[in-house]
Amino acid sequence: MSHDPERRKLPLIAVYAETAANAEQRVTKLLDAAGVSPSEAHILIADIQAGAVEGAHGEVIELDTQAPSGSSEQVQEGWLRAVEAIADRLTRVADRTVASTM
């Protein structure tokens, strides 16, 4: 894949990172106060994060049949390959998130 300097960059989602970090800290403190060990709290939070990624995965795979109407077979095939690549990447992110607790 070439990196064309003229190509528009996709926007990053940057507004939720701090909110998520603060929420994770708060949940960890609450779980600690309830007697949950730090390692168990980490596992629970990772499971929630993996579930969120799985939700995104579900939305992505629904796009597999939504190539622009009237597009050529080649465009439709490219669309499907792109959806498959993104879905595969999200699967790996979810798996890696859960694996980080093992």
N, C-alpha and C positions, 0 to 999 in steps of 0.2 A: 504494500500500500504506500503510495507516494504521499509526501507531506507538502502540499501546495501552499506556499505562504499567502496566496490570495484567498484561500478557502476560508469560509466563515467558521469560526470556532463555535462548538456547541456550548451553551451556557451551563455552568456548574450550579448545582443547588448548594448554596452556602449559608442559607438562613437557618437551617435546622441543626447544624453541628453543635453550636453553643447550647441551644435549648436541650438537645439530646444529652449532652455531657452533664448539664445541670440536673436534668431529670434522673440520669443514671446515678449521680452522686446522692441525690435525695432518696431514691429508692434503696440504694445501698445502706444509707444511714438508717432508714426505717426498718429494713430487714435485719440490720445489726442490732437495733434496739429490740427487735422481736426474737433475738437469739439465733438468727440464721448465720451460719459461718460465712466468712468472706468468699470462700471458694464456691459454696452453694449459691450465694447471691450472684456471683459471676456467671455460673452456669445458667441460672434462671434468666438473667438479663440477656445472655447470648442466645438463649432459646427464643426469647421475645424478638430480638433483632433478626434472627434467622426466619422467624415467622413473618416479619414485615417484608423481608426480601422475597419470601415465597409468595406473598400477596402480590408484589410487583411482578413476579414471574408469571403468575396467573393472568394478570392483565396483558402482559406482553404476548403470551401464546395465543390470546384471543385475536391478536392482530394478523395471524397467519393467513387469513382469508380476506383481508381488507386492503389488498393492493388497490391502487387507484383504478376505478372502473374504466374499462375500455383500454387498459394498458396491454402491451404486447405480452406474449408468453414469456419472452426473455425478461421483461420487467417484473412480471409476476414471480418468476423463478428467483430472480434476484431479491425480491421482497421477502419471499419465503426463507431464503438462505440468511438474510439479515435478521429476520425474526428468530430463526433457529440459533444463530450465533449469539444474539442478545440473551435468549432464554438459557442457553448453555452457560453463558458467563454468570448470569444471576444464580443458577444452580450451584456453580462453583463458589460464589460469594457466600451463599447460605451454608454450604458444606464447610467452608473454611471458618465461618463464624462459629459453628457448633464445634468443629474440631479444635478450635483454640482453647476449649475448656477441658480437653482430655489430656 
